[in-house]
Amino acid sequence: MLRAINLHEALARIDDCWNPRVLCELNGQHIRLVRIHGEFAWHAHENEDECFLVLEGSFRLQFRDPHGVLVNRAVGQGELIVVPRGVQHRPVADEPCSILLFEPAGTRNTGNVSCPFTRQELDDA
């Protein structure tokens, strides 16, 4: 059945960080909602692109350019950034930040690494 999703209400139900919730599915893609704060694990998604849309706050996306040089790309409220498949990256948020993630259903949140941030199954928002 068709339903509208209120992002403010969904965010209000999230009180932890680095634990993405599934808002809905669209053509095999999950739209996930997550709060972040601090540094995430370095990882890559070998077969999937990943899109981050900042709803509240800002974060830095750290990644390595083709020469291995560390790059910090600032992403602010209302901005989005796409990480191409295979690019090693990690988000870093100096202050709390809320993000919508767009990625294929089944994409593991920590990609090619296992760590304390890894979620085997995601809860609904």
C-alpha positions as CSV (number, residue, x, y, z in Angstrom):
1,M,0.0,0.0,0.0
2,L,1.2,3.5,-0.7
3,R,2.3,5.5,2.3
4,A,4.2,8.7,3.0
5,I,7.3,8.5,5.2
6,N,8.0,11.3,7.5
7,L,11.8,11.6,7.8
8,H,11.6,13.7,11.0
9,E,9.5,11.1,12.8
10,A,11.8,8.3,11.5
11,L,14.9,10.1,12.7
12,A,13.3,10.8,16.1
13,R,13.1,7.0,16.6
14,I,16.8,6.5,16.0
15,D,19.0,7.1,19.1
16,D,22.2,5.3,18.1
17,C,24.9,5.8,15.5
18,W,26.2,3.7,12.6
19,N,23.1,1.4,12.7
20,P,21.3,2.0,9.4
21,R,17.5,1.4,9.2
22,V,15.6,0.5,6.1
23,L,13.0,3.1,5.2
24,C,11.8,1.5,2.0
25,E,12.8,-0.5,-1.1
26,L,12.7,0.8,-4.6
27,N,13.6,-1.3,-7.7
28,G,15.9,-3.5,-5.6
29,Q,17.5,-0.5,-3.9
30,H,17.3,0.2,-0.2
31,I,16.7,3.7,1.0
32,R,18.3,3.7,4.5
33,L,18.3,6.2,7.3
34,V,21.3,6.5,9.7
35,R,22.8,8.8,12.3
36,I,26.5,9.0,12.3
37,H,29.1,10.6,14.7
38,G,32.8,9.8,14.9
39,E,34.9,7.7,12.5
40,F,33.6,4.7,10.6
41,A,35.7,1.7,9.4
42,W,37.6,1.9,6.1
43,H,35.8,-0.3,3.6
44,A,34.8,-0.7,0.0
45,H,31.8,-2.2,-1.8
46,E,33.2,-4.2,-4.7
47,N,29.9,-4.5,-6.6
48,E,27.8,-1.6,-5.5
49,D,27.9,2.2,-5.8
50,E,26.7,4.0,-2.6
51,C,24.9,7.4,-2.4
52,F,24.9,9.5,0.8
53,L,22.4,12.4,1.1
54,V,22.9,14.6,4.2
55,L,19.6,15.5,5.9
56,E,21.1,17.2,9.0
57,G,24.6,18.3,9.8
58,S,27.7,17.5,7.8
59,F,30.5,14.9,7.5
60,R,33.7,14.3,5.7
61,L,34.0,11.4,3.2
62,Q,37.6,10.1,3.3
63,F,38.9,8.1,0.4
64,R,42.1,7.5,-1.5
65,D,42.6,8.9,-5.0
66,P,44.0,6.7,-7.8
67,H,47.5,7.6,-6.5
68,G,46.8,6.5,-2.9
69,V,46.6,10.1,-1.6
70,L,44.1,10.6,1.2
71,V,41.3,13.0,0.3
72,N,38.7,14.5,2.6
73,R,35.6,15.6,0.8
74,A,33.2,17.8,2.9
75,V,29.5,17.0,2.4
76,G,27.0,19.3,4.0
77,Q,23.3,19.5,4.7
78,G,21.3,19.1,1.5
79,E,24.2,17.7,-0.5
80,L,24.8,14.2,-1.7
81,I,27.9,12.3,-2.8
82,V,28.2,9.0,-4.7
83,V,31.0,6.6,-3.9
84,P,31.7,4.4,-7.0
85,R,32.0,0.7,-6.4
86,G,35.5,-0.5,-5.4
87,V,36.6,2.8,-3.8
88,Q,37.9,2.4,-0.3
89,H,36.2,5.1,1.9
90,R,35.0,6.0,5.3
91,P,32.6,8.7,6.6
92,V,33.8,10.8,9.5
93,A,31.4,13.1,11.4
94,D,32.9,15.5,13.9
95,E,29.3,16.3,15.1
96,P,26.1,14.2,14.8
97,C,24.8,13.9,11.3
98,S,21.8,12.3,9.7
99,I,22.0,10.6,6.3
100,L,19.9,8.9,3.7
101,L,21.8,6.1,2.0
102,F,20.8,4.7,-1.4
103,E,22.3,1.3,-2.2
104,P,21.2,-2.1,-3.5
105,A,19.3,-4.2,-1.1
106,G,21.6,-6.8,0.5
107,T,24.6,-4.4,0.5
108,R,26.5,-4.9,3.7
109,N,27.1,-1.7,5.6
110,T,30.8,-2.4,6.1
111,G,31.3,-3.7,2.6
112,N,34.4,-5.9,2.4
113,V,35.4,-5.8,6.1
114,S,33.9,-7.2,9.3
115,C,34.2,-5.1,12.4
116,P,32.1,-3.9,15.4
117,F,30.1,-1.6,13.0
118,T,29.0,-4.6,10.8
119,R,25.2,-5.2,10.8
120,Q,24.2,-8.7,9.5
121,E,20.6,-7.7,9.3
122,L,19.0,-4.2,9.2
123,D,16.0,-3.2,11.2
124,D,13.2,-1.1,9.6
125,A,13.0,2.6,10.3
